[in-house]
Amino acid sequence: MTQQVQSEVLKVIAERHSVKQYQAGHRLPKEHLEQLLTAASQAPSAWNLQHWKFLVIEDQAHKEKLLPIAFGQKQIIESSAVIAVLGDLQANLNFESVFGPLVTAGFLKQEVKDGLGAQVNGAYQNPQVARDEALRNASLAAMQLMLAAKALGYDTCPMGGYDPVRFVQEFNVPERYLPVMLISVGVAATPARGSSRLPLDQIVVKESFKAQ
């Protein structure tokens, strides 16, 4: 990675802020939307099971339906799209699709695949593991999506303020998927307001916490 690329990556991270006012009526070009979703899908995940599903809401009627579920937050209807990031509670079912082709191509031995499969299915006997991994890994994809949006010149806002029960009901979300967050995407109508960050000496602990 060149120094220029490093600088650009760090610039995108530093300049990403949550935006709540968008240019209403702007539509995301299909190729840009696909770039965002592809970037999100390239996030890391436990066992590479890719514990995410993205529900893309662009139609204005559907955004109007979402508005009261999201407690009237106007970025829902003004943004170009709202992407609901869902965590996969049954990501272990992706195992064969992920690892089967690797064995066929000769990149992975069958006995290694079998050992990984036993590990994954053993872990997924615990519902808490399934829930934790769904939330953790889908959140990684969500952050990657927001950074990709900023790199393409768009702004975003992650939203946890919505009724997940009503969302599941109104948008027919299967039981397999757990709502993690909504992300508005669009062109900012006004510049994002900067926010302060705690200094590193308040958030970083080196090696170990001190004994109490």
C-alpha positions in Angstrom: 0.0 0.0 0.0 1.5 3.3 -1.1 1.7 6.3 1.3 -0.8 8.2 -0.9 -3.4 5.4 -0.5 -2.8 5.2 3.2 -3.4 8.9 3.5 -6.6 8.7 1.5 -7.9 5.9 3.7 -7.2 7.8 6.9 -8.8 10.9 5.4 -12.0 9.0 4.6 -12.1 7.7 8.1 -11.5 11.2 9.6 -14.0 12.9 7.4 -16.9 10.4 7.9 -19.5 12.0 10.2 -23.2 11.2 10.6 -25.4 13.3 8.4 -29.1 13.8 9.0 -30.1 16.3 6.3 -30.0 15.1 2.7 -30.8 16.4 -0.7 -34.2 14.9 -1.2 -34.9 13.3 -4.5 -31.4 12.3 -5.3 -31.1 8.7 -6.4 -28.0 6.5 -6.1 -26.7 5.2 -9.4 -27.0 1.5 -9.5 -23.3 1.0 -9.9 -22.6 3.1 -6.8 -25.1 1.1 -4.7 -23.5 -2.1 -5.9 -20.1 -0.8 -5.0 -21.2 0.0 -1.5 -22.8 -3.4 -1.0 -19.8 -5.1 -2.4 -17.5 -3.2 0.0 -19.7 -4.2 2.9 -19.7 -7.8 1.8 -15.9 -7.8 1.9 -15.8 -7.2 5.7 -14.2 -9.9 7.8 -16.4 -12.4 9.6 -16.0 -15.3 12.0 -15.2 -18.5 10.1 -15.9 -16.4 7.0 -19.6 -17.2 7.3 -20.5 -13.7 6.3 -23.2 -13.1 8.9 -25.2 -10.3 7.1 -28.1 -9.6 4.9 -28.8 -6.1 3.5 -32.4 -4.9 2.9 -32.2 -1.9 0.5 -35.1 0.5 0.7 -35.2 3.1 -2.1 -38.8 3.3 -3.0 -40.4 6.4 -1.5 -43.6 4.6 -0.5 -41.5 2.1 1.5 -39.5 4.9 3.1 -42.8 6.5 4.1 -43.8 3.2 5.7 -40.5 3.1 7.5 -40.7 6.6 8.8 -43.0 6.0 11.9 -41.1 2.8 12.6 -38.0 5.0 12.9 -39.7 7.5 15.1 -40.1 10.1 12.4 -36.4 10.7 11.7 -36.6 12.7 8.5 -33.3 11.2 7.0 -35.4 8.1 6.3 -37.4 9.9 3.6 -34.9 12.5 2.5 -31.9 10.2 1.9 -31.4 8.4 -1.4 -31.6 5.0 0.3 -31.9 3.3 3.6 -30.0 0.1 4.1 -31.2 -2.2 6.9 -28.2 -4.2 8.1 -29.4 -7.6 9.4 -27.4 -10.2 11.3 -27.7 -13.8 10.3 -28.7 -16.0 13.2 -28.1 -19.1 11.1 -24.9 -18.2 9.4 -23.7 -21.7 10.0 -25.9 -22.7 7.1 -23.6 -20.8 4.9 -20.7 -23.1 5.7 -21.0 -25.5 2.7 -21.4 -22.6 0.2 -18.2 -21.0 1.6 -16.0 -24.0 2.1 -17.3 -26.6 -0.4 -15.8 -24.8 -3.4 -12.4 -24.5 -1.7 -12.3 -28.3 -1.4 -13.4 -28.8 -5.0 -10.7 -26.4 -6.2 -8.0 -28.1 -4.1 -7.4 -25.2 -1.8 -8.6 -27.0 1.3 -8.4 -30.6 2.4 -11.6 -32.4 3.1 -10.5 -33.4 6.6 -9.7 -29.7 7.4 -13.2 -28.7 6.2 -14.8 -31.4 8.2 -13.0 -30.2 11.4 -14.1 -26.6 10.8 -17.7 -27.7 10.1 -17.8 -29.6 13.4 -16.4 -26.5 15.2 -19.0 -24.2 13.6 -22.0 -26.5 14.2 -20.8 -27.1 17.8 -20.6 -23.4 18.5 -24.1 -22.8 16.9 -25.7 -25.1 19.4 -25.5 -22.1 21.7 -28.1 -19.5 20.7 -26.1 -16.8 22.5 -23.1 -17.5 20.2 -25.4 -17.2 17.1 -26.8 -13.9 18.4 -23.4 -12.5 19.4 -21.8 -13.4 16.0 -24.8 -12.0 14.1 -24.4 -8.6 15.8 -20.6 -8.5 15.8 -20.0 -9.4 12.2 -22.9 -7.5 10.7 -21.6 -4.4 12.5 -18.3 -4.9 10.8 -20.0 -4.9 7.4 -22.0 -1.8 8.4 -18.9 0.2 9.2 -17.3 -0.9 5.9 -20.4 0.2 4.0 -20.3 3.7 5.6 -16.6 4.2 4.8 -17.2 3.1 1.2 -20.0 5.6 0.9 -17.8 8.4 2.1 -15.1 7.3 -0.3 -17.6 7.6 -3.2 -18.7 11.1 -2.0 -21.9 10.2 -0.1 -22.8 10.6 3.5 -24.5 8.2 5.9 -26.1 8.0 9.3 -26.3 4.8 11.3 -29.6 4.5 13.2 -30.4 2.4 16.2 -33.5 4.4 17.0 -36.3 2.3 15.5 -38.8 -0.3 16.6 -37.2 -3.6 15.5 -40.4 -5.6 16.2 -42.5 -3.4 13.9 -39.7 -3.4 11.3 -39.7 -7.1 11.2 -43.4 -7.2 10.8 -43.8 -4.5 8.2 -40.9 -5.6 6.0 -41.5 -9.3 6.3 -38.1 -10.1 7.7 -37.6 -13.9 8.2 -36.9 -15.1 11.7 -33.4 -16.1 10.6 -32.3 -12.4 10.5 -31.8 -10.0 13.4 -32.1 -6.2 12.7 -28.8 -4.6 13.7 -29.1 -1.0 12.4 -30.5 1.2 9.7 -28.1 3.3 7.6 -29.3 6.3 5.6 -27.2 7.0 2.5 -27.3 10.1 0.3 -25.9 13.5 -0.6 -25.7 15.9 2.3 -27.8 19.0 2.2 -25.7 20.7 4.8 -22.2 19.8 6.0 -21.9 17.3 8.7 -21.4 18.7 12.2 -18.1 17.7 13.6 -18.0 15.8 16.9 -15.4 15.6 19.7 -13.6 12.5 20.6 -12.1 11.5 23.9 -8.3 11.6 24.1 -6.4 8.4 23.7 -5.2 8.5 27.3 -8.9 8.1 28.4 -9.7 5.2 26.1 -6.5 3.2 25.8 -5.2 0.7 28.4 -1.8 -0.9 27.7 -1.1 -4.5 28.6 -3.5 -4.9 31.5 -5.9 -3.0 33.8 -4.4 -2.4 37.2 -5.5 -4.7 40.0 -8.4 -3.3 42.0 
